[in-house]
Structures are given as C-alpha cells and as structure tokens.
C-alpha cells in the first residue's frame, strides 16, 4: 500500500531534528508541502534543503520561532500559510524530556513545560482547525510519550504535560469528528534521536553510542531501541486517507515497553 499526501500541506513543530525531521522528510516524499518550525535557524536551513530534495515540486518552509510564545506561534502559522498554503495536517511535536524529582520542580519549570508542550498545541489547533473544518478534512497528530499513560516516579513535569495532551487529543477527536477532522496521538517509547545522543555525550564515557543504545534496548521486549523513521511511518499512515476510521486514540510506538496499551 502506497501512502500519499499529494495536495496536502503539513505544519510540524519541533521539525528540524529527530522525530520531527523524520516526519517532515517522509511527508514531503509522499507529496506534501511541509512547513517545519523550530528555533535553530542553521538546523532549519539544513532541514529545508532536505525537504526540497525529497520533493522539489512543491513549496516548503523552515520557520524559526519559539512556540512557548503566543505571538511567535501566530507569526509562524501565518508564515507557513503564506509559503505553503492553508494547513491540512498539524503535527504538534515540540518538546524535550523534562523529568525531575517532584520537590525539585519550580513553578517556572512547570510553566515552561506546559507552555512548550501543551499551550503550543492548543494555540496551533485553534489556528488550524477553522480551515480543516471548513473543507471537511483535517489531521492533527500529537507527539506524546508513554509516561502520559503510565507515569513512573520522577517523571514530572513531562508526564503531567503529556497526559494533558492525551486528554486534549480525545476531546478534540470527539468534538471535530463530524467535521472530518481526525485527531490522534503517537506515544513514544525509547527511540534513538538527537536527545539520546546528547544524553550519551553528557553521561557516558566508556561506551560507544552504538553500545549505549544497544544496552538501553535490552530493556525493551523487541530487544532494541526504535528509530525515528519507524515513528514517521506511523505518522504518515495516520495523516493519510488510509487512516480514515481512526481518531481519538494514542498509539504506543515503543517496541512493547509500556505496561499499558
């Protein structure tokens, strides 16, 4: 089955690295016009070049913005629409792991996490939904993690923020289903991305990166960490017409790691 997104426009936050970039390149190769939003302009420029290579027949955009700031979100959305067209597919993918002992978390850290992961999604959904609703077709994908379903100790504020995102996913799916807008979440497990590379560089001195990720993978039923392309493959399916009867769900992309479905 070939999955295509011809004639569609996608907006992906956190789109310049890791899971976001994998989704952006996969969507572009499937025919979509893709706008990616992140903060590092140099990395965004590299991503834009990759998108143009994947699909030179449509316009793509790489927009530097801080999605924690409401005005920056509005500007990024306007820039994306001006370059690529009205947004048919929204992927809320920004955010990094922020897991701390509860008593160490300041109000500022809580607020920053909610601004980055939840309020950015709220604001972008509010901007993109009118067009989706008017045309009777839309896709919203929220990148979460399995801690939203089964939080462990010392996983706040991320686990709480992602749980809020999962609740919003279900609520929006119910509210906009009759308008042809499908809303789903992808719950990440342990996937090899630049964040794991950075963690290895900070904390591990006696293993290669390959040895490090192999050791982490031993904790997973499938026996290995996943990769960004495996995550992007599911995102492409959910964004396509092939997923026309799937909405309001959060699918684990975790090799069986989570204790809950």
C-alpha positions as CSV (number, residue, x, y, z in Angstrom):
1,X,0.0,0.0,0.0
2,X,1.4,3.3,-1.1
3,X,0.5,6.2,1.2
4,X,0.4,9.6,-0.5
5,X,-0.2,13.2,0.7
6,X,-0.3,14.9,-2.6
7,X,-2.1,18.3,-2.4
8,X,-1.8,18.4,1.4
9,X,0.1,21.0,3.5
10,X,1.6,19.9,6.8
11,X,2.9,22.0,9.7
12,X,5.3,20.3,12.1
13,X,6.7,21.8,15.2
14,X,10.0,20.6,16.5
15,X,10.5,19.7,12.9
16,X,14.2,20.3,12.4
17,X,15.6,17.3,14.2
18,X,14.8,13.8,15.3
19,X,11.3,12.6,15.1
20,X,10.1,15.9,13.6
21,X,12.6,15.9,10.8
22,X,11.9,12.2,10.0
23,X,8.2,13.0,9.7
24,X,8.8,16.1,7.7
25,X,11.0,14.3,5.1
26,X,8.6,11.4,5.0
27,X,5.6,13.7,4.4
28,X,7.5,15.6,1.7
29,X,8.5,12.4,-0.1
30,X,4.8,11.4,0.0
31,X,3.9,14.6,-1.9
32,X,3.0,17.1,0.9
33,X,4.1,20.7,1.1
34,X,5.8,20.8,4.6
35,X,6.5,23.7,6.9
36,X,8.7,23.0,9.9
37,X,9.0,25.2,13.0
38,X,11.9,25.2,15.4
39,X,14.3,27.6,17.0
40,X,17.8,26.9,15.5
41,X,17.9,28.6,12.0
42,X,21.0,26.8,10.9
43,X,19.5,23.4,11.5
44,X,16.2,24.6,10.0
45,X,18.1,25.6,6.8
46,X,19.6,22.0,6.6
47,X,16.1,20.6,7.0
48,X,14.7,22.8,4.3
49,X,17.3,21.6,1.9
50,X,16.4,18.0,2.7
51,X,12.7,18.7,2.1
52,X,13.4,20.4,-1.2
53,X,15.4,17.4,-2.2
54,X,12.7,15.0,-1.1
55,X,10.1,16.8,-3.1
56,X,11.2,19.7,-5.3
57,X,7.7,20.1,-6.9
58,X,6.1,22.0,-4.1
59,X,7.0,24.8,-1.7
60,X,8.4,24.0,1.8
61,X,9.1,26.4,4.6
62,X,11.5,26.4,7.6
63,X,10.4,28.9,10.2
64,X,12.4,30.0,13.3
65,X,10.0,30.6,16.2
66,X,9.7,30.0,20.0
67,X,6.4,28.1,20.3
68,X,6.2,28.9,24.0
69,X,5.2,32.5,23.0
70,X,1.7,33.1,21.6
71,X,2.7,35.9,19.2
72,X,5.5,33.7,17.8
73,X,3.1,30.9,17.1
74,X,0.7,33.2,15.3
75,X,3.6,34.5,13.2
76,X,4.9,31.0,12.4
77,X,1.4,29.9,11.3
78,X,1.0,32.9,9.1
79,X,4.4,32.4,7.5
80,X,3.6,28.7,6.9
81,X,0.3,29.5,5.2
82,X,1.8,32.3,3.1
83,X,4.5,30.0,1.8
84,X,2.8,26.6,1.6
85,X,-0.9,27.2,1.8
86,X,-3.6,26.6,4.5
87,X,-2.7,23.8,6.9
88,X,-4.3,20.4,6.3
89,X,-2.1,18.4,8.7
90,X,-0.9,19.7,12.0
91,X,1.8,17.8,13.9
92,X,2.4,19.1,17.5
93,X,5.8,17.6,18.1
94,X,7.8,20.1,20.1
95,X,9.4,19.4,23.5
96,X,12.1,17.5,25.2
97,X,12.1,15.2,28.2
98,X,11.9,17.1,31.5
99,X,11.8,14.6,34.3
100,X,12.8,15.6,37.8
101,X,12.1,14.8,41.5
102,X,8.8,16.4,42.3
103,X,10.1,18.5,45.2
104,X,12.8,20.0,42.9
105,X,10.5,21.3,40.3
106,X,9.9,25.1,40.4
107,X,6.8,26.9,39.3
108,X,8.9,28.3,36.4
109,X,9.8,24.8,35.3
110,X,6.2,23.6,35.4
111,X,5.0,26.7,33.5
112,X,7.7,26.4,30.8
113,X,6.8,22.7,30.2
114,X,3.1,23.5,29.8
115,X,3.9,26.4,27.6
116,X,6.1,24.4,25.4
117,X,4.2,21.1,25.1
118,X,0.5,21.9,25.8
119,X,-0.2,25.6,25.2
120,X,1.7,25.5,21.9
121,X,-0.6,22.7,20.7
122,X,-3.7,24.4,22.0
123,X,-2.8,27.6,20.1
124,X,-1.9,25.9,16.9
125,X,-5.0,23.7,16.9
126,X,-7.1,26.9,17.4
127,X,-5.4,28.4,14.3
128,X,-5.6,25.4,12.1
129,X,-9.0,23.9,12.9
130,X,-11.2,26.5,11.1
131,X,-9.7,25.7,7.7
132,X,-9.8,21.9,8.4
133,X,-13.4,22.2,9.5
134,X,-14.4,24.3,6.5
135,X,-13.0,21.9,4.0
136,X,-14.3,18.8,5.8
137,X,-10.8,17.2,6.1
138,X,-8.0,17.5,8.5
139,X,-5.5,15.6,10.6
140,X,-4.0,16.6,13.9
141,X,-1.2,14.4,15.4
142,X,0.1,15.0,18.8
143,X,3.5,13.6,19.8
144,X,3.3,12.4,23.4
145,X,5.1,9.6,25.3
146,X,4.1,6.5,27.2
147,X,4.6,8.3,30.5
148,X,1.3,10.0,29.8
149,X,-0.4,6.6,30.3
150,X,1.8,5.0,32.9
151,X,3.9,7.7,34.7
152,X,6.8,6.5,36.8
153,X,8.3,8.2,39.8
154,X,10.3,11.3,39.0
155,X,8.8,11.9,35.6
156,X,7.1,15.3,36.2
157,X,6.5,17.7,34.7
158,X,6.7,15.9,31.4
159,X,4.3,13.0,32.4
160,X,1.7,15.5,33.6
161,X,2.0,17.7,30.5
162,X,1.8,14.8,28.1
163,X,-1.2,13.4,30.0
164,X,-3.0,16.7,29.4
165,X,-2.1,16.4,25.8
166,X,-3.6,13.0,25.6
167,X,-6.9,14.2,27.2
168,X,-7.0,17.1,24.7
169,X,-6.4,14.6,21.9
170,X,-9.5,12.6,22.9
171,X,-11.7,15.7,23.5
172,X,-10.8,17.3,20.1
173,X,-11.3,14.0,18.3
174,X,-14.9,13.8,19.7
175,X,-15.7,17.4,19.0
176,X,-14.5,17.6,15.4
177,X,-15.1,14.0,14.1
178,X,-18.3,15.1,12.4
179,X,-16.3,17.8,10.5
180,X,-13.9,15.2,9.1
181,X,-11.0,16.2,11.3
182,X,-9.2,13.2,12.8
183,X,-7.1,13.7,15.9
184,X,-4.7,11.1,17.2
185,X,-1.5,10.8,19.3
186,X,1.7,8.9,18.9
187,X,3.2,7.9,22.3
188,X,6.9,7.5,22.1
189,X,8.9,4.9,23.9
190,X,12.7,4.7,23.7
191,X,13.6,5.9,20.2
192,X,17.1,6.8,19.0
193,X,17.1,10.6,18.4
194,X,19.5,13.5,18.9
195,X,18.2,13.7,22.5
196,X,19.7,10.3,23.3
197,X,22.9,11.3,21.5
198,X,23.1,14.4,23.8
199,X,22.4,12.2,26.9
200,X,25.2,9.8,25.9
201,X,27.7,12.7,25.3
202,X,26.8,14.1,28.8
203,X,26.9,11.0,30.9
204,X,28.7,8.0,29.2
205,X,32.4,7.8,28.8
206,X,33.2,4.1,28.5
207,X,30.8,3.1,25.7
208,X,30.3,3.9,22.0
209,X,26.9,5.4,21.1
210,X,26.0,2.1,19.5
211,X,26.9,0.1,22.6
212,X,25.0,2.6,24.7
213,X,21.8,2.3,22.7
214,X,22.1,-1.4,22.5
215,X,22.3,-1.6,26.3
216,X,19.2,0.6,26.6
217,X,17.4,-1.6,24.1
218,X,17.8,-4.6,26.3
219,X,15.0,-3.2,28.5
220,X,12.6,-3.4,25.6
221,X,10.6,-6.5,24.6
222,X,11.7,-6.2,21.0
223,X,15.3,-6.1,22.2
224,X,16.3,-2.8,20.7
225,X,15.5,0.9,20.6
226,X,13.3,2.2,17.8
227,X,14.4,4.7,15.2
228,X,12.8,8.0,14.0
229,X,11.7,6.5,10.7
230,X,9.6,3.9,12.4
231,X,7.8,6.7,14.2
232,X,7.4,8.7,11.0
233,X,5.9,5.7,9.2
234,X,3.0,5.6,11.6
235,X,2.6,9.3,11.4
236,X,2.4,9.1,7.6
237,X,-0.3,6.4,7.9
238,X,-2.4,8.5,10.4
239,X,-2.0,11.6,8.2
240,X,-3.2,9.8,5.1
241,X,-6.6,8.8,3.7
242,X,-5.8,5.2,4.6
243,X,-6.4,6.1,8.3
244,X,-9.9,7.4,7.6
245,X,-11.6,5.5,10.5
246,X,-9.0,6.1,13.2
247,X,-9.5,9.0,15.6
248,X,-9.2,9.7,19.3
249,X,-6.5,7.2,20.1
250,X,-2.9,7.3,21.4
251,X,-0.8,4.6,19.8
252,X,2.4,3.4,21.5
253,X,5.5,3.4,19.4
254,X,7.6,1.7,21.9
255,X,8.5,-1.9,21.0
256,X,6.2,-3.2,23.7
257,X,8.0,-1.2,26.5
258,X,4.9,0.4,28.1
259,X,3.0,-1.7,30.6
260,X,-0.3,-0.4,29.3
261,X,-1.9,-0.4,25.8
